[in-house]
Amino acid sequence: MFAKATSSFVKQIESRGDLIPVSSLNDSNKLQLLSLVTRKKKEWFWQKLKYCPSSFTLQEILTSDALIKPAVTESAFLKYEGKFEDRMEASGESNFAHLSFNLEGQNAVELESSFGNLKKQEFDLQQLLKIIEKRTIDLNHPFVQQVYEKKNEILCVVNEKIITSEKCSISEHTQIEEKCGGTLGLKTKILKVSVDDNDEVTKDADVVLEIPPCTVIAYSVSELFINQNGHFELCLLSDKYGGFDKTLLDRNKRACARTVSSPLCCVDGAHKSHQSALEMDIPSETSLIILKPAIEEADQQLKPFLELSEENSQQLFGLYCEFLYHEEVISFLENALDELSSAEQPNLLGLQEMDSTQAQKVKELLQILGYSCPSEEGSPKKDITTPELLTTAFYLFSALAGMSEESLAILGICCETQILPSLHYLINNVSDDGMIPFDNPNLQPLKEEDHFYIAHRLLGLSNVCLEVRESAIRVVTDVQPGVAPVLLCIILQGFAILSGIKRNMSNSNMQT
């Protein structure tokens, strides 16, 4: 809830991307001016940049004990309140021989926000530059060593933060919206952020989170470029990137456990994501055949799933489907699997914030992937024996993390209503003009009104148009589709493997 509210706040007021939303209340105390934050490079091009606040400050990693005390200014930032709606409407009337569809649907996820009067704190940049001009970083400091040994992280320093000045509350309401004659129920959530007047807290909510004054809700950073002698500079321009001098990194090489990782290039500070055929400009209003290279590469990335036993594959599929209704679990597993596939021990503190049922299911998933969570008694952590499988699971969770909460929920309904085979067939067998005959037996489930609506809705949220033309279905990209169609293809390919759709298709082809 907190992460969703701060993310929406930043999205509404910041277009350049300088402000970073705070994802956890626990990080608020760590985000003081001149605190150190690590930034992790993107493993897959669709991922958002990840920032991780640390418990260290710039002062603590310098070689000299002389204090860094630039002047700090606090000013009124803005009064933030408003009501925003993410509204999705679908309607249409189509006829196929003896079948008639009349679809009408409307769904709105509201976010009412009122963080009240916000303040901004920032240090005097010119003064700071003079203070640090001849200072050097202690390259033997344990925190610095751990960062540059990873090679895929860089150091940043907090240069400004946005804080609340009043007590606020975030409340979440869950509601059921019925579609298609009342036969389809879709859960949606309404999030409301409000200033607590006279210490009054919302009563009619499923979950309420109180936010105290002086809570950091967003911040910005300057990246550090560190030379081999410890001298460093703040990267103040948009085309300047932080990192470690290549000579320094070469001196501290270590084996990289993940074969798909590309080392951080620090000669010019550039840090690029994993390059692949998936990274493409997808044209508007074009047949999904344009995604064939992306589908083929996704199949390669997902190959380790094919090595699973049928039992483990089905268990894994069931857990993926379960987590579709819990966006926070998907985010947790994306981060944990990122660390595990890099041969690092994961941060499992998020398990303590989940209810016992969800935490147990997370442990079951990790167990299937070859990692056993340490017991509460502190048993030794086991070595990771299946890095390829962990990387594949991370790849699929990363694609899921790129989808909206509504898309994930509708994908869950697709799993429950068993129309995944039809969706998988659609994206893999579309023609050059985007047409598929509607009498194709693989599309039989879509002849049910509710099922067609669900497919229409899911594809629409993924910037794909599902249209009906006489006796055929037309599947094309939407206007400015972005990366969403690629993510949907990756997910449908992964789910097809885990659920057995691909195995059944192979058996059918062999019998034919």
C-alpha positions in Angstrom: 0.0 0.0 0.0 2.7 2.5 1.0 4.7 1.7 -2.2 1.7 2.0 -4.4 0.8 5.4 -2.9 4.3 6.9 -3.2 4.7 5.5 -6.7 1.5 7.1 -7.8 2.6 10.4 -6.1 5.9 10.4 -8.1 4.1 9.5 -11.3 1.7 12.4 -11.0 4.2 15.1 -10.3 7.5 14.0 -11.9 7.9 13.3 -15.6 11.7 13.4 -15.9 12.3 10.5 -13.5 14.5 12.3 -11.0 12.4 11.5 -8.0 12.4 8.0 -6.6 9.4 6.8 -4.7 10.1 5.2 -1.3 8.9 1.6 -1.4 9.0 0.7 2.3 8.3 2.6 5.5 11.3 0.9 7.0 13.5 2.8 4.6 12.4 6.2 5.6 14.9 6.6 8.5 17.7 5.5 6.3 17.0 8.2 3.7 18.8 11.1 5.3 20.7 13.7 3.2 24.1 12.3 2.2 23.0 8.7 3.0 24.3 6.1 0.5 22.0 4.2 -1.8 23.0 1.5 -4.2 21.5 1.3 -7.7 21.3 -2.0 -9.4 21.6 -2.3 -13.2 18.6 -3.8 -15.0 19.0 -7.5 -15.9 16.2 -7.4 -18.4 15.5 -4.3 -20.4 11.8 -3.9 -19.2 12.7 -3.7 -15.5 12.6 -0.5 -13.6 15.7 0.7 -12.0 16.1 -0.6 -8.4 17.5 1.5 -5.6 18.3 0.1 -2.2 18.9 2.4 0.8 21.8 1.5 3.0 22.6 2.2 6.6 25.8 4.1 5.6 26.5 7.7 4.8 29.1 9.3 2.6 30.9 10.5 5.7 31.4 7.0 6.9 33.2 5.7 3.8 35.7 8.6 3.5 39.4 8.2 4.5 39.3 11.4 6.7 37.2 11.9 9.8 36.7 15.6 9.0 33.0 16.3 9.0 31.0 17.0 5.9 28.4 19.5 6.9 27.0 21.4 3.9 24.1 23.8 4.6 20.7 22.2 4.4 17.6 24.1 3.3 14.0 23.1 4.0 11.2 24.6 1.9 7.6 24.1 1.2 7.3 21.7 -1.7 3.6 21.5 -2.6 0.3 20.6 -1.2 -0.6 17.3 -2.8 -4.2 16.1 -3.0 -6.4 14.8 -5.7 -8.5 12.1 -7.1 -7.2 9.9 -9.9 -9.0 7.2 -11.8 -7.6 4.4 -13.9 -10.7 3.6 -15.9 -11.0 0.8 -18.4 -14.1 0.5 -20.6 -14.9 -2.3 -23.0 -17.8 -2.6 -25.3 -18.6 -4.2 -28.6 -21.1 -6.3 -30.5 -20.1 -9.0 -32.9 -21.7 -11.9 -34.7 -20.2 -15.2 -35.7 -22.7 -17.5 -37.5 -25.1 -18.5 -34.7 -23.2 -16.8 -31.9 -23.7 -13.2 -30.8 -21.7 -11.2 -28.3 -22.8 -8.1 -26.7 -20.0 -7.0 -24.3 -20.2 -4.1 -21.9 -17.9 -3.6 -19.1 -16.4 -0.8 -17.0 -13.9 -0.9 -14.2 -12.3 1.9 -12.3 -9.5 1.7 -9.8 -9.5 5.0 -7.8 -6.6 6.5 -6.0 -7.5 9.4 -3.7 -4.4 11.1 -2.4 -3.9 13.8 0.1 -0.4 13.8 1.7 -1.1 17.4 2.7 1.6 20.0 2.9 4.9 18.4 1.8 8.4 19.8 2.5 11.6 19.4 0.5 15.0 19.2 2.2 18.2 19.5 0.1 21.8 20.4 0.8 23.8 23.3 -0.7 25.3 21.6 -3.7 28.0 24.2 -4.4 29.2 24.1 -0.8 29.3 20.3 -0.9 31.4 20.2 -4.1 34.0 22.5 -2.4 34.0 20.3 0.8 34.6 17.0 -1.0 37.0 18.3 -3.7 40.1 16.7 -2.2 38.4 14.0 -0.2 38.9 10.3 -1.0 36.8 7.2 -0.5 38.2 4.3 1.6 38.3 1.5 -1.0 38.9 -1.0 1.8 35.7 -0.1 3.6 33.6 -3.3 3.8 30.5 -1.7 2.2 32.5 -0.2 -0.7 34.2 -3.6 -1.3 30.9 -5.5 -1.4 29.4 -3.0 -3.9 32.3 -3.1 -6.4 32.7 -6.8 -6.1 29.2 -7.3 -7.4 30.0 -5.3 -10.5 26.4 -4.6 -11.2 25.8 -2.0 -8.6 26.8 1.6 -8.2 26.9 4.0 -5.3 24.6 7.0 -5.1 24.2 9.7 -2.4 20.8 11.2 -1.4 20.7 14.9 -2.4 17.1 15.7 -1.7 14.1 14.2 0.0 10.3 14.9 0.1 8.8 14.5 3.6 5.3 14.8 5.1 4.5 17.5 7.6 1.3 16.0 8.9 0.0 12.6 10.0 -1.6 10.7 7.1 -3.3 7.4 6.6 -3.4 5.1 3.6 -6.5 2.9 3.4 -7.3 0.1 1.0 -10.8 -1.0 0.0 -11.5 -4.2 -1.9 -14.6 -4.4 -4.0 -16.1 -6.9 -6.4 -17.2 -5.8 -9.9 -19.4 -8.1 -11.9 -19.2 -8.3 -15.6 -21.0 -10.0 -18.5 -24.4 -10.5 -16.9 -23.0 -11.0 -13.4 -21.2 -14.3 -14.2 -17.7 -12.8 -13.9 -16.6 -11.2 -10.6 -13.4 -9.2 -10.7 -11.7 -7.9 -7.5 -10.4 -4.4 -7.6 -8.8 -2.3 -5.0 -9.3 1.4 -4.1 -6.5 3.1 -2.4 -7.0 6.3 -0.5 -4.4 8.6 1.1 -5.6 11.3 3.4 -4.5 13.7 6.1 -5.8 12.7 9.5 -7.8 15.6 10.9 -8.3 15.6 14.6 -6.6 12.2 14.8 -9.5 10.6 13.0 -8.7 7.4 11.1 -10.8 5.8 8.3 -13.1 3.2 9.7 -14.6 1.6 6.5 -11.5 0.1 5.0 -10.1 -3.4 4.8 -6.6 -2.2 5.7 -5.4 1.1 7.2 -1.8 2.2 7.4 -0.9 5.3 9.5 2.0 7.5 8.3 3.6 9.8 10.9 4.9 13.3 10.1 8.4 13.6 8.7 8.1 10.4 6.7 10.2 10.4 3.5 7.9 9.5 0.6 10.4 10.3 -2.3 14.0 11.3 -2.8 16.6 11.9 -5.5 20.2 10.9 -5.7 23.5 11.8 -7.4 25.6 8.9 -8.7 29.2 8.6 -7.7 32.0 7.8 -10.1 35.0 6.4 -8.1 38.5 6.4 -9.5 41.2 3.8 -8.7 42.9 6.2 -6.2 39.7 6.8 -4.2 39.0 10.2 -5.6 35.4 10.5 -6.7 33.0 12.9 -8.4 29.3 13.6 -8.2 27.5 12.9 -11.5 25.5 16.1 -11.9 24.4 15.9 -15.6 22.0 13.5 -17.2 24.6 12.0 -19.5 27.1 11.3 -16.7 26.9 7.9 -15.0 28.4 6.6 -11.8 30.4 3.4 -11.3 33.9 2.3 -10.5 37.0 2.9 -12.7 37.6 -0.1 -14.9 41.1 -0.5 -13.6 39.8 -0.7 -10.1 37.3 -3.4 -11.1 39.9 -5.4 -13.0 42.0 -5.5 -9.9 39.1 -7.1 -8.0 37.7 -9.6 -10.5 35.7 -12.6 -9.4 33.8 -15.3 -11.1 30.3 -14.4 -12.2 27.8 -17.1 -11.3 25.1 -16.1 -13.7 25.9 -16.7 -17.4 23.3 -14.2 -18.7 24.8 -11.3 -16.8 26.9 -8.7 -18.5 29.4 -6.9 -16.3 29.0 -3.3 -15.6 30.9 -1.2 -18.1 32.7 1.4 -16.1 35.1 3.0 -18.6 32.5 5.6 -19.5 30.0 4.8 -16.7 27.4 3.3 -19.0 25.4 0.4 -17.6 23.3 -1.5 -20.0 20.7 -4.2 -19.6 20.8 -7.6 -21.1 20.7 -7.1 -24.9 18.4 -9.5 -26.9 16.0 -9.8 -29.7 13.3 -9.0 -27.2 14.5 -5.4 -27.1 12.8 -3.9 -30.1 10.6 -1.0 -31.2 7.2 -2.6 -31.6 5.2 -0.9 -34.3 1.6 0.2 -33.8 -1.4 -1.7 -35.3 0.7 -4.6 -36.6 0.1 -8.3 -36.5 1.5 -10.1 -33.5 3.7 -12.0 -35.9 6.1 -9.2 -35.3 6.7 -10.7 -31.9 7.9 -14.0 -33.3 11.6 -13.3 -32.5 10.6 -12.3 -28.9 8.6 -15.6 -28.5 11.5 -17.7 -29.8 14.0 -16.0 -27.4 11.5 -16.4 -24.5 11.3 -20.1 -25.3 15.1 -20.3 -25.0 15.2 -18.5 -21.7 12.4 -20.7 -20.3 14.0 -24.0 -21.3 15.1 -25.0 -17.8 11.4 -25.3 -16.9 11.1 -28.2 -19.4 13.6 -30.2 -17.2 11.2 -30.2 -14.3 9.1 -33.3 -13.5 5.5 -33.0 -14.4 4.6 -32.9 -10.7 7.0 -30.1 -9.9 5.9 -28.2 -13.0 2.2 -28.3 -12.0 3.0 -27.3 -8.4 5.1 -24.4 -9.7 2.3 -23.3 -12.1 -0.3 -23.4 -9.2 1.9 -21.2 -7.1 2.5 -18.7 -9.9 -1.3 -18.5 -10.4 -1.8 -18.1 -6.6 0.6 -15.1 -6.5 -1.1 -13.3 -9.4 -3.6 -12.0 -6.8 -0.8 -10.7 -4.5 1.3 -8.1 -6.3 3.5 -7.6 -3.2 4.5 -11.3 -3.2 5.5 -11.1 -6.9 7.7 -8.0 -6.1 9.3 -9.9 -3.2 10.1 -13.0 -5.3 11.4 -11.0 -8.1 14.0 -9.4 -5.8 14.8 -12.7 -3.9 15.3 -14.7 -7.1 17.4 -11.9 -8.6 19.8 -12.3 -5.6 19.6 -16.1 -5.7 20.3 -16.3 -9.4 23.4 -14.2 -8.8 24.6 -16.7 -6.2 23.8 -14.4 -3.4 21.9 -15.1 -0.2 18.5 -13.4 -0.5 17.0 -10.9 1.8 14.1 -12.8 3.3 12.9 -10.1 5.7 9.8 -9.6 3.6 8.5 -13.0 4.6 7.9 -11.7 8.1 5.5 -9.1 6.7 3.4 -11.7 4.9 0.6 -13.8 6.5 1.7 -17.3 7.4 -0.1 -18.9 4.4 1.6 -16.7 1.8 5.0 -17.1 3.5 4.7 -20.9 3.4 3.8 -20.8 -0.3 6.8 -18.7 -1.0 9.0 -21.2 0.8 7.4 -24.0 -1.2 8.1 -22.3 -4.5 11.8 -21.7 -3.5 12.0 -25.3 -2.4 10.9 -26.5 -5.8 13.5 -24.2 -7.4 16.2 -25.8 -5.3 16.6 -23.3 -2.4 15.6 -24.1 1.2 14.9 -21.1 3.4 16.9 -21.2 6.7 14.8 -22.2 9.7 14.0 -19.8 12.5 16.6 -21.6 14.6 19.3 -20.3 12.3 20.2 -23.5 10.4 23.0 -23.0 7.9 21.9 -21.7 4.5 22.1 -24.3 1.8 24.2 -23.9 -1.4 22.3 -23.0 -4.5 22.3 -26.1 -6.8 20.0 -24.9 -9.6 21.2 -21.5 -10.8 19.7 -21.9 -14.3 16.3 -22.8 -12.9 16.4 -19.9 -10.5 17.4 -17.5 -13.3 14.4 -18.8 -15.3 12.0 -18.3 -12.5 13.4 -14.8 -11.9 12.9 -14.0 -15.6 9.3 -15.0 -15.5 8.6 -13.1 -12.2 10.3 -10.1 -13.6 7.9 -10.1 -16.6 5.0 -10.5 -14.1 6.3 -7.5 -12.1 6.1 -5.4 -15.2 2.3 -5.9 -15.4 -0.4 -3.8 -13.7 -2.3 -5.2 -10.7 -5.4 -5.4 -12.8 -3.6 -7.3 -15.6 -2.3 -9.8 -13.0 -5.8 -10.3 -11.6 -7.3 -10.9 -15.0 -4.5 -13.3 -15.9 -5.4 -15.2 -12.8 -9.0 -15.5 -14.1 -7.6 -16.7 -17.4 -5.9 -19.5 -15.5 -9.1 -20.4 -13.5 -11.3 -20.4 -16.6 -8.8 -22.5 -18.6 -8.5 -20.3 -21.6 -4.7 -20.1 -21.4 -4.4 -22.7 -24.3 -6.5 -20.4 -26.6 -4.4 -17.3 -25.6 -1.2 -19.3 -26.2 -2.5 -20.4 -29.6 -3.4 -16.8 -30.5 0.1 -15.4 -30.0 1.9 -18.3 -31.6 -0.3 -18.8 -34.8 -1.4 -15.4 -36.0 -0.9 -14.7 -39.7 0.9 -11.8 -41.4 -2.4 -9.8 -41.5 -3.2 -10.7 -37.9 -6.2 -12.9 -38.8 -7.2 -16.3 -37.4 -10.3 -18.2 -38.5 -12.8 -18.2 -35.6 -13.9 -21.8 -36.3 -10.4 -23.0 -35.4 -11.0 -25.7 -32.7 -8.2 -24.2 -30.6 -10.3 -21.0 -30.2 -13.5 -22.9 -29.2 -13.3 -21.7 -25.5 -13.4 -18.0 -26.7 -16.9 -18.6 -28.2 -18.3 -18.3 -24.7 -19.2 -14.7 -24.0 -17.4 -14.4 -20.6 -14.3 -16.1 -21.9 -14.1 -13.8 -24.9 -14.5 -10.8 -22.6 -11.7 -11.9 -20.3 -9.3 -12.5 -23.3 -10.3 -9.1 -24.8 -9.7 -7.4 -21.5 -6.3 -9.0 -20.8 -5.0 -8.3 -24.3 -6.3 -4.7 -24.1 -4.4 -4.1 -20.9 -1.3 -5.4 -22.7 -1.8 -3.0 -25.6 -3.0 -5.7 -28.0 -6.3 -5.3 -29.9 -8.5 -8.4 -30.1 -11.1 -7.7 -32.8 -13.8 -9.7 -34.6 -14.0 -9.5 -38.4 -16.9 -11.6 -39.9 -15.7 -15.2 -39.3 -12.2 -14.4 -38.1 -10.4 -12.9 -35.1 -7.8 -10.2 -35.7 -5.0 -9.7 -33.2 -2.8 -6.6 -33.7 -0.7 -4.3 -31.5 -2.4 -1.2 -30.2 -1.3 2.4 -30.8 2.1 2.9 -29.1 2.2 -0.6 -27.6 5.5 -0.2 -25.8 6.9 -3.3 -24.0 3.5 -4.7 -22.7 2.9 -7.1 -25.6 6.4 -8.6 -25.1 5.8 -9.2 -21.4 2.5 -10.9 -22.2 4.2 -13.2 -24.7 6.9 -14.1 -22.1 4.3 -14.9 -19.5 2.0 -17.0 -21.8 5.0 -19.0 -23.0 6.2 -19.6 -19.4 2.7 -20.6 -18.2 2.2 -22.9 -21.3 5.3 -24.8 -20.3 4.5 -25.0 -16.5 0.8 -25.9 -17.0 1.6 -28.7 -19.5 0.1 -27.0 -22.6 3.3 -27.4 -24.6 3.8 -31.0 -23.4 0.2 -31.8 -24.5 0.8 -30.1 -27.8 4.0 -32.2 -28.4 2.2 -35.4 -27.5 -0.6 -34.5 -30.0 1.8 -33.8 -32.7 3.6 -37.1 -32.1 0.3 -39.0 -32.3 -0.6 -37.2 -35.5 
